[in-house]
């Protein structure tokens, strides 16, 4: 409520879009998603844009669900459904193993292998460099 009533304070210069009028249709019984899309008069992507809680993998919508539809079909959906391209496989991080010796610091080990302290901490699940213990085998990510 605080932010909504004081938009200029929290978001100075924000241009608000005019409100979009929508109508909600309550699904009376379990209904297939395909039939809801067909009877909505919207394209598939538009339908999901207005109903982001539904996913393209949904087969049936339960009774009582409130389908959102624009009063004016020329209005762009509130949510644009992102097309998720097939992600490229992430290259596997190659690592070198290093056993910590007495007196070694993480900074020295990182410099020895040309790695960053932050990456070594992350790869090994450590939060702080001072938690390093003698005899621990570290994974050092290769550049």
C-alpha positions as CSV (number, residue, x, y, z in Angstrom):
1,X,0.0,0.0,0.0
2,X,2.8,2.4,1.0
3,X,4.6,2.1,-2.4
4,X,1.3,2.1,-4.4
5,X,0.1,5.4,-2.8
6,X,3.6,7.0,-3.1
7,X,4.8,6.1,-6.5
8,X,6.6,9.3,-7.2
9,X,8.6,8.9,-4.0
10,X,9.8,5.4,-4.8
11,X,9.8,5.6,-8.6
12,X,10.3,9.3,-9.6
13,X,9.4,9.9,-13.3
14,X,7.7,6.6,-13.8
15,X,5.1,6.7,-16.6
16,X,2.2,4.5,-15.7
17,X,0.2,2.7,-18.4
18,X,-3.5,3.2,-18.2
19,X,-5.3,0.3,-16.5
20,X,-6.3,-2.6,-18.7
21,X,-9.8,-3.8,-18.3
22,X,-10.0,-7.6,-18.1
23,X,-12.9,-10.0,-17.6
24,X,-12.6,-13.2,-15.6
25,X,-14.5,-16.3,-16.6
26,X,-14.9,-18.9,-13.9
27,X,-14.4,-22.5,-15.2
28,X,-17.5,-24.4,-14.0
29,X,-16.0,-27.9,-14.4
30,X,-12.7,-29.5,-15.3
31,X,-12.0,-28.3,-18.8
32,X,-9.3,-29.1,-21.3
33,X,-6.8,-26.2,-21.9
34,X,-7.2,-26.7,-25.7
35,X,-10.9,-26.0,-25.5
36,X,-10.4,-22.9,-23.3
37,X,-7.9,-21.5,-25.8
38,X,-10.2,-22.2,-28.8
39,X,-13.2,-20.6,-27.2
40,X,-11.3,-17.6,-25.9
41,X,-10.8,-16.1,-29.4
42,X,-7.2,-15.5,-28.6
43,X,-4.0,-16.9,-30.1
44,X,-2.2,-19.5,-28.0
45,X,0.6,-17.1,-27.0
46,X,-1.9,-14.3,-26.2
47,X,-3.9,-16.7,-24.0
48,X,-0.9,-17.6,-22.0
49,X,0.1,-14.0,-21.8
50,X,-3.2,-13.2,-20.1
51,X,-3.0,-16.4,-17.9
52,X,0.6,-16.8,-16.8
53,X,-0.3,-19.2,-14.1
54,X,-1.1,-21.8,-16.8
55,X,1.6,-23.5,-18.7
56,X,1.6,-25.0,-22.2
57,X,2.1,-28.4,-20.6
58,X,-1.2,-28.1,-18.7
59,X,-3.8,-30.4,-20.1
60,X,-6.8,-29.7,-17.9
61,X,-7.9,-26.6,-16.0
62,X,-9.7,-27.3,-12.7
63,X,-13.2,-26.2,-11.8
64,X,-13.2,-22.8,-10.2
65,X,-10.1,-21.4,-12.1
66,X,-10.6,-17.8,-13.2
67,X,-9.5,-17.4,-16.8
68,X,-8.4,-13.9,-17.6
69,X,-9.5,-12.4,-20.9
70,X,-9.0,-8.8,-22.2
71,X,-12.2,-6.8,-22.7
72,X,-10.5,-5.3,-25.8
73,X,-8.8,-8.0,-27.8
74,X,-6.5,-5.5,-29.5
75,X,-4.7,-4.9,-26.2
76,X,-1.3,-6.6,-25.7
77,X,-1.3,-9.3,-23.0
78,X,0.0,-8.2,-19.6
79,X,2.6,-10.9,-19.6
80,X,4.5,-11.8,-22.7
81,X,5.3,-15.5,-22.8
82,X,9.0,-16.0,-23.4
83,X,10.0,-18.5,-26.0
84,X,12.7,-20.6,-24.3
85,X,15.2,-21.8,-26.9
86,X,16.9,-25.0,-26.2
87,X,19.8,-24.0,-24.0
88,X,23.2,-24.8,-25.2
89,X,25.0,-27.2,-23.0
90,X,27.3,-25.4,-20.5
91,X,30.9,-26.2,-21.0
92,X,32.1,-28.4,-18.2
93,X,34.5,-26.6,-15.9
94,X,37.9,-28.4,-15.9
95,X,39.5,-28.5,-12.5
96,X,42.9,-29.3,-11.0
97,X,43.1,-30.8,-7.6
98,X,45.3,-29.3,-4.9
99,X,46.0,-30.5,-1.4
100,X,46.4,-27.6,1.0
101,X,49.7,-27.6,2.8
102,X,50.6,-25.9,6.2
103,X,51.1,-22.2,5.7
104,X,49.4,-21.9,2.3
105,X,46.8,-19.2,1.8
106,X,43.9,-19.3,-0.7
107,X,45.4,-16.2,-2.3
108,X,48.7,-18.0,-2.9
109,X,47.0,-21.1,-4.3
110,X,44.8,-19.0,-6.6
111,X,47.9,-17.1,-7.9
112,X,49.8,-20.4,-8.4
113,X,47.0,-21.7,-10.7
114,X,46.0,-18.4,-12.3
115,X,42.5,-18.7,-10.8
116,X,40.5,-16.3,-8.7
117,X,39.9,-16.7,-5.0
118,X,36.1,-16.2,-5.6
119,X,35.9,-19.0,-8.1
120,X,37.8,-21.4,-5.9
121,X,35.5,-20.6,-3.0
122,X,32.4,-21.1,-5.2
123,X,33.6,-24.4,-6.8
124,X,34.4,-25.8,-3.4
125,X,31.3,-24.6,-1.6
126,X,33.4,-22.4,0.8
127,X,32.0,-19.2,2.2
128,X,35.2,-17.6,3.5
129,X,38.9,-18.0,2.6
130,X,39.9,-18.3,6.3
131,X,37.9,-21.6,6.5
132,X,40.7,-23.3,4.5
133,X,42.2,-26.3,6.4
134,X,45.5,-28.2,6.0
135,X,45.0,-31.5,4.2
136,X,41.8,-30.4,2.3
137,X,41.8,-31.2,-1.4
138,X,40.6,-28.2,-3.3
139,X,39.2,-28.2,-6.8
140,X,40.9,-25.3,-8.8
141,X,38.9,-24.3,-11.9
142,X,41.1,-24.0,-15.0
143,X,40.8,-20.8,-17.0
